[in-house]
Amino acid sequence: FVGVRLLVALLGWFLSHRLVTRRMDRLLQTTRRLGQGNLDARTGLSGRDELARLGQDFDRMAEQIQAARRTVEDNAERLERAQSMGQMGDWEWDVQTGTLHWSPQLYRIFGVSPESFTPSYDGYLGLVHPEDRPALLATVEAARSSGEPYTLDHRIVQPDGSIRVIQSQGEALRDADGRIIKLRGTGLDVTERKQAEAALFEAKERALVT
């Protein structure tokens, strides 16, 4: 009788240990899959024991992360559509590392592609019309030193020779100590607006002459 009880106890311990091991393996596997970017991974654990509740909490957390990621992606798509319709792109420049990030629409405005053009401050200046480059340089350097926001209209020369007019806006970002670490802003294609303004001015001039 004692042997039977011992055998039952050992069997119970074995089954319990095996169940715990399987649940731990499931948790570890799901953790690795999530770490690899698979946000569909779930433990699928059920029950009322501690590991099951941990797995269920883990699954709920993964669902929240997935929902947040979908929201971010949807917002990014809406922003890109809005920028495309408004002929506007945005940029961010880390003045310490020199890293410059352009939004997809900014590439289109400048007539370049991410495959053939890597954004950099010098590369950007190379696309600015030579006659407008000194004013832009002075404006950006002032923003880097003082942190004052700016708005400046200037011409760019696309690789195919087309000239466009861009309204550039920028502002400074500071760290906790007040040091300027980044500049960020937007580039708006105002070519058609400038052409319309010029045509209207010429029409008024002709009217005054006649």
Secondary structure, DSSP 8 states (H G I E B T S, - for coil): -HHHHHHHHHHHHHHHHHHHHHHHHHHHHHHHHHHTT-TT------SSSHHHHHHHHHHHHHHHHHHHHHHHHHHHHHHHHHHHHHTEEEEEEETTT--EEE-HHHHHHHT--TTT----HHHHHHHB-TTTHHHHHHHHHHHHHH---EEEEEEEE-TTS-EEEEEEEEEEEE-TTS-EEEEEEEEEE-HHHHHHHHHHHHHHHHHHH-
